[in-house]
Amino acid sequence: MKKEYEIMKEIKRLKSIRGSGTELISVYIPAGFQISEEVARLREEYSQSSNIKSKTTRTNVLSAIEKIMQYLKLFKETPKNGLVVFCGNISRDPGKTDIELFSMEPPQPLKVNIYRCDSTFLLDPIEEMVEARDTFALLAMDGREATIATLSGTHIRVVKKLNSTAHAKVRKGGQSARRYERAIEESIEDYYKRVGDAINQLFEQYQFKIKGLIIGGPGPAKENFAKSNVLNYQIKILGVYDTGYTDEYGLEELVDKARDLLEEQEASQERRVIERFIQEISRGGLATYGYDNTKKALEANQVSTLIINKDIELERVKYKCNSCGAEFEKLEQNGHREEKHSCGGVLSVVSVDDAIEELIDLADKKGVETIFVSSESSYGKEFLMGFTGIGALLRYK
């Protein structure tokens, strides 16, 4: 979770950058893509960018592309999940140029290959990955074949493909209609059972932390499967949708049709967590809030779930007084800095540490789940305003 938090911080910083023209470059390189091909593509963009009319914009774009090409020479191949590079003039002074490069490995395998030059960085693809908290199971099926996959954010990972032989049976002479129908029924039952067993195994591998199953496909087989008694009782079917295919295209169509359902599931998880947190706090139960209390609970192995508002910025700043030499630490929000000491002396900053990152790092080391909540919902706002945006559900007190 620490890696995801670091990416969230970088996204927040990149969002604040605005180019004076279309001079900010975003490059998305998929996992396994040849670096040499990307460099060749950038050379073409460099050549085309030489025609930009504005001299300042042209100079900045060419400098940024050149810096990206030099950076890519450091790689023999892409990192495991691909590579994202942002580069451009980030100076807010029109008279100065500051070409900076930022790069990151996505938290999930990247599938798209993108080059974009604009007045802002293209952040949506990476932002969607980071915001994803839950994993769902997908099933696209008809009477002949089934494809099982997981969905995490925008990443679909195919787990297994199965085929049915039920409708491939040929009726032989002398076989009664009833015996033939029964053979077909048994084959269908066997097909449903094999699909069900594969899904049960998938949920077991994830220790039943998958949020639920979404089913799609053409024809009645998906509804019949949903009604069959082949799934583990702990598996919740979240929705059944009509799709035209049962392969990877069918999975993508299924995700598109279930988008409202998926958003609702994400929101409901946030609501459930905050509701439980507030209930525990109101009765003096298994919950705590605030940086100091939460950190103490983490250090004492009391925490089951760490809850962080994704918009909060909290730093632990160490100061030194230039007059009396006193040193002390203070938690500061949103970049606020103290300037004067109580003795009247001027304070200088000795060090700055991200307090939220420290909590997440501690949670990772203790094996504690971290959940980020937004400020968009009423629950998220209440958690931020009433409980400092930092809290925890406890195993014990």
C-alpha positions in Angstrom: 0.0 0.0 0.0 3.0 2.3 0.6 3.8 2.2 -3.2 0.2 3.1 -4.1 0.3 6.0 -1.6 3.5 7.3 -3.1 1.9 7.2 -6.6 -1.2 9.1 -5.2 1.1 11.8 -3.8 2.9 12.1 -7.2 -0.5 12.3 -9.0 -1.6 15.1 -6.7 1.6 17.0 -7.5 1.4 16.4 -11.2 -2.2 17.6 -11.3 -1.1 21.0 -10.0 1.2 21.5 -12.9 0.0 23.6 -15.9 1.9 24.3 -19.0 1.8 27.8 -20.6 1.1 25.9 -23.9 0.7 22.4 -25.1 4.2 21.5 -23.8 3.6 18.8 -21.1 4.3 15.3 -22.4 2.8 12.0 -21.1 4.1 8.7 -22.2 2.5 5.3 -21.3 4.6 2.2 -22.2 2.8 -1.2 -21.8 4.4 -4.1 -19.9 6.7 -6.0 -22.3 6.8 -3.3 -25.0 10.1 -2.8 -26.7 11.9 0.3 -25.4 13.6 0.7 -28.8 10.2 1.0 -30.5 9.2 3.7 -28.1 12.4 5.6 -28.6 11.8 5.4 -32.4 8.3 6.7 -32.0 9.6 9.6 -29.9 12.1 10.4 -32.6 9.2 10.8 -35.0 7.4 13.0 -32.6 10.6 15.1 -32.2 10.7 15.6 -35.9 7.1 16.6 -36.2 7.4 18.9 -33.1 10.0 20.9 -35.0 7.1 22.5 -36.9 5.4 24.0 -33.8 4.9 27.7 -34.5 5.5 29.1 -31.1 9.3 29.2 -30.5 9.0 28.9 -26.7 6.6 25.9 -26.9 8.7 24.3 -29.6 11.9 24.6 -27.6 10.2 23.2 -24.5 8.6 20.3 -26.3 11.8 19.3 -28.1 13.7 19.5 -24.8 11.2 17.3 -23.0 11.2 14.7 -25.8 15.0 14.6 -25.8 15.0 14.2 -22.0 12.5 11.3 -22.2 14.6 9.5 -24.9 17.8 9.9 -22.8 15.9 8.5 -19.7 14.6 5.5 -21.6 18.2 4.5 -22.6 18.6 3.5 -18.9 16.1 0.6 -19.5 16.8 -2.6 -21.3 13.2 -3.5 -20.9 10.0 -2.2 -19.2 9.4 -2.8 -15.5 7.0 -5.7 -14.7 3.8 -3.5 -15.0 5.1 -1.1 -17.7 6.3 2.4 -17.4 4.8 5.9 -17.3 6.8 9.0 -17.9 5.8 12.7 -17.6 8.1 15.5 -18.7 7.8 19.2 -19.5 8.4 22.8 -18.3 7.0 23.1 -14.8 8.3 26.6 -14.2 5.6 29.1 -13.2 7.8 32.0 -14.2 7.3 32.8 -17.9 10.9 34.1 -18.1 12.4 30.8 -16.9 12.5 27.2 -18.1 12.5 24.2 -15.8 12.2 20.9 -17.7 11.5 18.2 -15.2 10.9 14.4 -15.7 8.8 12.2 -13.5 8.3 8.5 -13.9 6.6 5.6 -12.1 5.7 1.9 -12.5 1.9 1.4 -12.5 0.5 -0.7 -9.6 -1.2 -3.0 -12.3 0.0 -4.1 -15.7 -0.4 -1.3 -18.3 -2.1 -2.2 -21.6 -2.2 1.1 -23.4 0.6 2.7 -25.4 0.0 6.5 -25.3 1.9 9.6 -26.3 0.2 12.9 -25.5 1.4 16.5 -25.6 -1.0 18.9 -23.8 -1.2 21.8 -21.3 -1.7 19.2 -18.5 -0.3 15.7 -17.9 -2.6 12.7 -18.8 -3.2 11.1 -15.4 -6.6 9.3 -15.8 -5.2 5.8 -16.7 -2.8 5.7 -13.7 -5.4 7.4 -11.4 -8.0 4.7 -12.1 -5.5 2.0 -11.2 -4.6 3.6 -7.8 -8.2 4.3 -6.9 -9.2 0.7 -7.3 -9.4 -1.0 -3.9 -11.5 -4.1 -4.6 -11.1 -7.2 -6.7 -14.2 -8.8 -8.4 -14.6 -12.1 -10.2 -16.0 -12.1 -13.8 -17.7 -14.9 -15.7 -18.6 -14.6 -19.4 -20.4 -17.8 -20.6 -22.9 -19.4 -22.8 -23.9 -23.1 -23.2 -20.6 -23.9 -25.0 -17.8 -22.0 -23.3 -16.9 -20.0 -20.3 -14.1 -17.5 -19.5 -13.3 -16.7 -15.8 -11.3 -13.6 -14.8 -10.6 -11.2 -12.1 -11.1 -7.4 -12.2 -9.0 -5.0 -10.2 -9.5 -1.4 -11.2 -9.4 -1.4 -15.0 -7.2 -4.6 -15.2 -8.9 -7.8 -16.3 -6.8 -10.9 -15.8 -8.1 -14.1 -17.4 -7.9 -17.0 -15.0 -9.4 -20.0 -16.9 -11.3 -21.0 -20.0 -13.7 -24.0 -20.1 -15.6 -25.7 -22.8 -18.8 -27.7 -22.7 -19.4 -30.9 -24.8 -23.1 -31.0 -24.0 -24.4 -29.7 -27.4 -21.7 -31.5 -29.4 -23.2 -34.9 -28.7 -24.7 -36.6 -31.7 -27.8 -38.7 -31.2 -27.1 -42.3 -32.3 -29.7 -44.6 -33.9 -31.7 -46.6 -31.5 -31.1 -44.2 -28.6 -34.4 -43.1 -27.0 -35.3 -39.4 -27.0 -35.5 -39.5 -23.2 -32.0 -41.1 -22.8 -30.6 -38.6 -25.2 -32.1 -35.6 -23.3 -30.9 -37.0 -20.0 -27.3 -37.3 -21.4 -27.5 -33.7 -22.5 -28.8 -32.6 -19.1 -26.0 -34.5 -17.4 -23.4 -32.9 -19.6 -24.8 -29.4 -18.9 -24.8 -30.2 -15.1 -21.2 -31.4 -15.4 -20.3 -28.2 -17.4 -21.9 -26.0 -14.7 -20.1 -27.9 -12.0 -16.7 -27.5 -13.6 -17.3 -23.8 -14.0 -18.5 -23.5 -10.4 -15.5 -25.5 -9.1 -13.1 -23.2 -11.0 -14.8 -20.1 -9.5 -14.8 -21.6 -6.0 -11.0 -22.3 -6.3 -10.5 -18.7 -7.4 -12.2 -17.3 -4.4 -10.3 -19.8 -2.1 -7.0 -18.5 -3.6 -8.0 -15.0 -2.6 -9.1 -16.2 0.8 -12.7 -15.1 -0.1 -11.6 -11.4 -0.2 -13.0 -11.1 -3.7 -16.0 -8.8 -3.4 -18.4 -10.8 -5.6 -19.1 -12.4 -8.9 -20.5 -10.7 -12.0 -21.9 -12.9 -14.8 -22.5 -12.1 -18.4 -23.0 -13.8 -21.8 -25.5 -14.4 -24.6 -28.4 -16.7 -24.2 -30.0 -18.3 -21.1 -27.0 -20.3 -19.8 -25.8 -17.5 -17.6 -29.1 -17.2 -15.8 -29.3 -21.0 -15.5 -25.8 -21.1 -14.0 -26.6 -18.4 -11.5 -29.6 -20.4 -10.3 -27.6 -23.7 -10.0 -26.3 -24.8 -6.7 -22.6 -25.1 -7.6 -21.1 -22.1 -6.0 -19.7 -21.9 -2.4 -22.3 -20.2 -0.1 -19.8 -17.4 0.6 -19.8 -16.2 -3.0 -22.2 -13.4 -3.8 -23.5 -13.0 -7.3 -23.6 -9.2 -7.7 -25.3 -9.0 -11.2 -26.1 -10.8 -14.4 -25.8 -9.0 -17.8 -26.4 -9.8 -21.4 -23.2 -9.7 -23.5 -22.5 -10.7 -27.1 -19.4 -12.7 -26.4 -17.8 -15.1 -24.0 -14.1 -14.4 -24.6 -12.0 -11.4 -23.6 -14.2 -9.1 -25.6 -17.2 -10.4 -23.6 -15.3 -9.6 -20.4 -14.7 -6.0 -21.5 -18.3 -5.7 -22.5 -19.4 -7.1 -19.1 -17.3 -4.6 -17.2 -18.7 -1.8 -19.3 -22.3 -2.8 -18.6 -21.6 -3.3 -14.9 -19.9 0.0 -14.4 -22.7 1.5 -12.3 -22.8 -1.6 -10.1 -19.0 -1.5 -9.6 -19.1 2.2 -8.6 -21.9 1.4 -6.2 -19.9 -1.4 -4.7 -16.9 0.8 -4.1 -19.1 3.5 -2.5 -20.9 1.0 -0.3 -17.7 -0.4 1.0 -16.6 3.1 2.0 -20.0 3.7 3.7 -19.8 0.4 5.6 -16.3 1.1 6.9 -17.1 4.6 8.1 -20.5 3.6 9.6 -18.8 0.8 11.6 -16.0 3.2 12.6 -18.5 5.9 13.9 -20.6 3.2 15.7 -17.4 1.9 17.5 -16.3 5.4 18.4 -19.7 6.5 19.7 -19.9 3.6 22.2 -16.2 3.7 23.1 -15.6 0.4 21.3 -13.0 -0.9 19.0 -11.9 2.2 17.1 -9.6 5.2 17.5 -8.7 8.3 15.6 -6.1 11.0 15.2 -2.5 10.6 14.3 -1.0 10.0 17.7 -3.7 7.5 18.9 -3.6 5.6 15.6 0.2 5.4 15.5 0.2 4.0 19.1 -2.4 1.4 18.2 -0.4 0.3 15.2 2.7 0.0 17.2 0.8 -2.1 19.8 -0.6 -4.5 17.1 -4.1 -3.5 18.0 -5.2 -2.3 14.5 -7.2 -4.5 12.1 -7.9 -1.7 9.5 -6.2 1.6 9.0 -8.5 4.3 7.5 -7.0 7.3 5.8 -8.8 10.2 4.0 -7.0 10.4 0.6 -7.1 14.2 0.6 -5.3 14.7 3.9 -1.7 16.0 3.8 0.1 15.7 7.1 3.9 16.2 7.7 6.1 15.8 10.7 8.3 18.9 10.7 11.4 19.3 12.8 12.3 22.9 13.7 15.4 24.6 15.2 15.3 28.1 16.7 18.1 30.3 15.4 18.0 32.3 18.6 17.9 29.9 21.5 18.9 26.7 19.7 15.8 24.8 20.8 14.7 21.9 18.6 11.2 20.4 18.5 8.8 18.5 16.2 5.3 19.5 15.1 2.6 18.0 12.9 1.7 20.4 10.1 -1.1 20.2 7.5 -1.3 21.4 3.9 2.3 22.7 3.8 1.9 25.1 6.8 5.2 26.2 8.4 5.9 27.9 11.7 8.1 31.0 11.4 8.6 32.2 15.0 9.6 30.5 18.2 8.0 31.4 21.6 11.3 33.2 22.5 10.9 35.4 19.4 13.6 33.7 17.4 13.3 32.7 13.8 12.6 29.0 13.1 14.4 27.0 10.5 13.2 23.7 9.1 15.6 20.8 9.9 13.7 17.9 8.3 10.2 17.1 6.9 8.7 13.6 6.9 5.4 12.5 5.5 3.4 11.5 8.6 0.7 9.6 6.5 3.4 7.6 4.7 4.8 6.6 8.1 1.5 5.2 9.2 1.0 3.3 6.0 4.5 1.9 6.1 3.9 0.8 9.7 0.6 -0.8 8.7 2.3 -2.7 5.8 4.9 -4.1 8.2 2.2 -5.2 10.6 0.1 -6.8 7.8 -2.7 -4.3 8.5 -5.2 -3.5 5.7 -5.2 0.2 4.7 -8.4 1.7 3.2 -8.5 5.2 1.6 -11.8 7.1 1.7 -12.7 10.1 -0.3 -14.1 13.5 0.7 -16.8 13.4 -1.9 -19.4 11.4 0.1 -21.1 12.7 3.3 -19.4 9.8 5.2 -16.0 10.8 3.9 -16.5 14.4 4.8 -17.7 13.5 8.3 -14.6 11.3 8.7 -12.3 14.2 7.6 -14.0 17.0 9.5 -15.0 15.2 12.7 -12.1 12.6 13.1 -9.1 14.4 11.4 -9.2 12.0 8.4 -7.1 9.4 10.2 -8.5 6.5 12.2 -8.4 2.8 12.7 -10.7 -0.2 13.5 -9.1 -2.2 16.3 -8.8 -5.9 17.1 -8.8 -5.3 20.8 -8.2 -2.5 23.3 
